[in-house]
Amino acid sequence: MSRRTPALALPPWLAHALRAQRGPVPWSAVVRGALAAGPLLIAADAAGRLSLGVVAAIAAMLAGINDRPGSRRVSVRRIGVPALAGAAGLCAGTYAGEHLGAVALTLVLTVLGLFAGSLSAVGPVASGAATQLLVASAIGAGMPLPDPGWQRVLAFLAGAGWLLALRLALPTPGPLTGDFRTDSGTDSRADFRFDFRLDFRFDGERAAVAGVYDAVAALLDATGTEHAVARRAALTAALDQAQDAFAGPRLRRYASSSAERRLHAQYAAALPLAEAATALAWAGEPLPRRASEGPRRLAAAVRAGAHTGPLPAPARSAPGLRALDDALLHAAVAFDRGRGGDLPTRRRSPGSVLRTVFGAGGREYGLRVGLCFGAGAAVAQALHHAQWYGPHQHWYWLPATAVFLVKPDLGPLASRVLCRAAGTVLGALVFTALAAVLPRPEGLVALVAVAGALIPVATRHFAAQTAVVTVLVLALVMVGGEPQASAGRIGETLLACAIVLVVGHLPMPGRGGAGVRARLTAAGHAGHAYLAHVLSESDDRARRWTLRREAYRTLAEARAAIALAAAELPALARHSEGADEVAATLERLADTTTACAVHLDDTGRLTPRHLERLAELRDELTERRTRAGVRLPELPLAG
């Protein structure tokens, strides 16, 4: 009998480099990508301002990278804020490149890198804005164009605004919603009609809310099994996505239309269901299949824009089941009336944002980005003045590449470097082959359109995204009148990889891993506030659900930061040792707090099991936070 040889485990950084996201093809984003840069070039060429068309196409490309699935209202912030930052960076880089010498320009770009890197610690939108600020400043300084700076800025805003307009105006697949209507005549026969209406304004919100109800049902099915922890994490992700879908300039505190009010009420009704499901998962008792039928019917009703119909009531033999039944009844009423309370929102005060920017995590992030961006700009200008680029002055590629490589949002450092190098080489080779046979400029414009359409699919893997972006940028450079530049792009990319690898592993002032510890500290304070509110036995459930959302959301952000840090090379990964155990304890604390809240609602007092579990978690958290070097507040416990 042969013994199977165990498979060799890949290093975390290499496993991350080979991993790709999965999911259906975002056809709507593919269409937007095809209609973005290509038509802009055609319009600019017709107007005789092809150089401005290249700038607009670059802005549309950068906006396309930020064009992620979600609601239209959140896309305004996700695309618009980075575009404004990019326009500011293009303006600063253009005028600095025209009026400053090499040394002064390098210092200015380094300072911009320090500022943008620190700002990146605030969150995903701020990080996207910081990336575009730096990339556009490098382009402005290193891509000499015949147009005045203010015209380049307007062209940049026009390009990003064009893609944002496409995002807001074009429908996504499956926007048809309808409901059955019955008209009874005098002949006692019913005339059934199915009325369709095209309403794609809220398709992202509708899909996100339905996903919450599906996640609740999945957690109820997994209760009492080994899959419960993963399903609870999936519920947190679904709630985060729904919360983001409602966060934007069109929906403020109050909904402004009947469709918004209905979705508002449906999301609010999901919060007590999620709370009850989490409490049941904490109890660990398997549930009958019937318990998850109600949330699944609610999910179907959200997607169809229809009424819920009769919902199966679960048994009421335990506090969690009684809370689930009450939440289902509340949801049925909310779905029928289409009215709900205020949405729990995530609002950060200016003081909190400043503490994040100037805190240990922001300083570490800013220092690495500033050093990498400044070093890339210095090396690029040295090569430029040494005529390494030949007669052409496009030296922006090296510092712009360093920006993408140094951003932790895109994966572990070694993984990013490997994917960037491989993607650039592949993209440059593909472009060289295509440029040899395509007619100019028509073939290059068509290539830009095809590459723009591929960006939404290529974002699933950094190497694929790099390859597509390389093809697109090389095509834009050639459309603008520059010759073939594939070999130069490969050399500059490899130089940027070397710079980022060296700077990324340099010892920094203070203790390493400050970003991870900052995320854990935020999660600890959010969990402390949530537990204190529950133990105070306050009747303000809206406040409780808001605190619950913040506790779980900050935990998810900490988990993501820890996972990326753990996949770094050992020299960097060691700084986050012990952080995963602290996060796991905080997650169990949040689940226990939720179970306490549901039990207090039902009986008005906690059981010895709840109190013992809280005491155990307090002791466990005290031990683990000391080992990991994380500062967390002392937990309040019930008397």
C-alpha positions, 0 to 999 in steps of 0.5 A: 500500500503506497503512502501519499506524499504530502504536498509542499506548502508554498511560502505565503508571499508566493501563494498570494502572488498565485491567488486570483479573485473569482466571480462572474464577469462584470459585463457592465464595467466591461462595457464602460471600460470599452466606452471610456478611453477610446471615444475620448481619443477619437473626440480629441483627435477630431478636435485637433487636441490629441495630447489632451485626449491622451491625458483624458484617456489616462484619467479614464483608465485610472478611474476604471481601476476604481470602478468596482462593483457597488451602488451608484452613489458609492461610485461617486465617492470611489471614483470622484474623490481620487479623480479630484486628487489626481487633478490636484497632483497633475497640477502640482507636478506640471508646474513643479516640473516646469519651474524647479530643478531636479533636486528641488523637484525630487524634494517636492515629490518626496514631500507629496509622497509622505503626505499621500502615504499618511493619508492612505491609512485613513481608508480605501477611498483615501488610499485611492485618492493618494495613489492618483495624487502621486501617479498624476504628479509624476505624469505631470512632471515627467510627461512634457506636453504642449498644452498649458497646465490648466488645460491638462487638469481640465482634460484629466477631470473630463476623462474621469468625469466621462467614466463616472457619467457612464457609471451613473447613466448606463444600466447594469444587467438585470435591472428589470423589476416588476410585480404581479397584479390582478384585475378582477372584472365583472365576469369573475375571471382574473386578468393576470398582468406582469408589469415591468419597469426599468429601475436601475437607479438602486440596483447596487443597493438592492443587491447588497441588501438581498445579500445580507438576508442571504448571509443571515440564512446561510449563518442560520444553516451553519449554526452548530457546525464548523462552518459557523465562524466563516458564515458569520464573517461572511455576514459581516462582509455582506453588512459592510457592503450594504452599509457602503452601498447606502453611503453617498451623496444622494442618500443622506439621513432621510431617503428622498423617494419611495424606492429609497425609503423601501430599501432603507427600511429593508436594510434596517430590518436586516440588522435585528435579524443579523443580531439574532442569527449571531446570538444563535450561532454563539449558542452553538445549537443546530437549528431546523431548516425552517429557521432560514426559510424566512430570511431567504424569502426576504432576500427574494422579495428584495431582489424582485421588488415584491412583497414578502408573502407569508413567512414561516415562523421559527420556534420560540423555545430560546431567547435567540429564536424568540429574537429571530421570530420578532425580527422576522415579524418586524421585517414583514411590517417594514417590507409592507410599509416601506418605512424604517428608522435612521440607517446606522452610518459610519461617520468619522470626526476630523479629529479621528481622521487626523489621529489616524494620519499622524498616528504610528500607522500613518507615519510608518505608511507615509515614510515608506511611500515617501521614500519609495516615491522620492527615490524613484523620482531621483533615479528616474531624473538621473537616468533622464539627464544621463540620456538613458531615455534617449531623446525623449523625456518621459521619465514618469514611469519609474516613480509611478510604478513605485507608487503602485508597488509600495501600496499595501492595499494591493497585497504583500510587498514581495507578491506585488513586486513579482506580479508587477514585474511579470505583468509588465514584461508580458504587457510589453511583449504583447504590445510589441507584437500588436504594434507591429501589425496594427494600423496607426492611429486607428488600430492603436485607438481600438487597442486602447478600447479593448484594454479599457474593457479588460481592466474590470476583469484584470483587476482580479489579479495584480499581474493581469491588471499590470499587463493590461495597463501596460498595453494601454499606456504604451498604446496611449504613448504611441498615439501621442506621437512617441515611438515604441517604448516597451524595452524602456518600460521593462527596465524602469519597472525592474528598477522600481521593483528593486527600489521598493524591495530595498526601501520596503525592508529598511528598518523604520523609526519605532516598532514595525507593524504599526499599521496592524496594531493601529487597526487592532487598537481601533477594533478594541475600542469599538468592541469596548464601546459596544460591550459597555452599551450592552451592559448598560441595558440601554433601550436605544437599539439603534445606537446598539446596532450602530456600535455593533456594526462599527465593532464588527467592521473594524474587526474585519479591517484588522483581519484584512491588514493582519492577513496581508502582513502575515503574507509578507517576507519573514523580515516584515511578517514577524512584526505582526506576530500575535496579532491574529490571536488578539483579533480572534479574541476580539471577534469572540468578544463581539459575538458574546456581546451580541449574545448578551444583548439578545438575552438581556432583551429577552430576560433582563439578566445574564446567565452564569454562562454569559458572565463566565465567558466575558470573564474568560475573554477579558483574561485571554485578551489581557494576556494576548494584547501584552504579548502582541504589544497592542494597547486596548482598554480594560473591558467593563463586566457586569456585576 
